[in-house]
Structure formats: C-alpha cells, structure tokens
Amino acid sequence: MQDKTIDNALLALRKDMIRNGGDGLTHVEALLTMRGVGLPAVLPSGSTQQAKGVWHGC
C-alpha cells in the first residue's frame, strides 16, 4: 500500500470519529502525527462552509 493511501484512510477515519463519535480518536491522531501528516480542521457533516486555513492533500 502506498503511504498516500494509508494517510488518506487514517484522515477519513479521523473525520468519521470526530463527526460520529467513536473510540480510538487519540490513537488515529497519534498515528497521523507519527507519519508526519497534519491534522486538518473537521467541519460538522452537512456544513456548507469551507474551513479557512485547512490543509488540503498529502
């Protein structure tokens, strides 16, 4: 698996955990930090706003 694929999967998992709750958020964030991936802001689901200063992409 490519690093970008793993990073994107972890980011999607983090977003889902923030929006819907779930155990393990600190673990996912720790893995992202260890991989050198920034933690972008996560907006509530259904929001039409765009986050400012958010990191886009890997």
N, C-alpha and C positions, 0 to 999 in steps of 0.2 A: 504494500500500500504506500502511496506517496504521502509525504509529510503534509502537503496541502490538503489532501483528503481527510487525514486524521484531524488536522486543525479545524477544518470546516465541520466535521462531525461533532467535535467537542464544543465548538461555538453554538451549533444548533441545539445540542443537549443542554448547554447552559441557559440559552434563551428559553427553552421549554420549561426548565426547572424554575426559572425566575417568574415566568408568567403563570404557570400552573401549580407551582409548589413541588415539593419532592425532596427526598433526602439525597445527600451527596453533592450539593452545590459547592461546598468548600473543596471537596476532592477534585471536582471538574475544574474549578478555578485554579487549584494548585497545579494540576497537570498542564493547563494552558500557560501558566506562569513559567513552569519548568521548561516548556517548549519555546518560550520567548514570544508568545502571542499576546498582544494587547487585549484588554477586556473592554469591548465597546459598550456604550450605554444601550440598555434594552427598554424600548417603549412598551406600554401596555398593548395587548393584542387589540386589533381593530382601530388603532390610532391612525389618524391621517396626517399627523405631524411628522416632521423629519427631525431627527435628533441633530443638534449642532455639535460640531467638533468630534464627530464619530469616525472611528477608523473603519474604512471600507476595503475589504480584501485582505489577502495574505501576502 
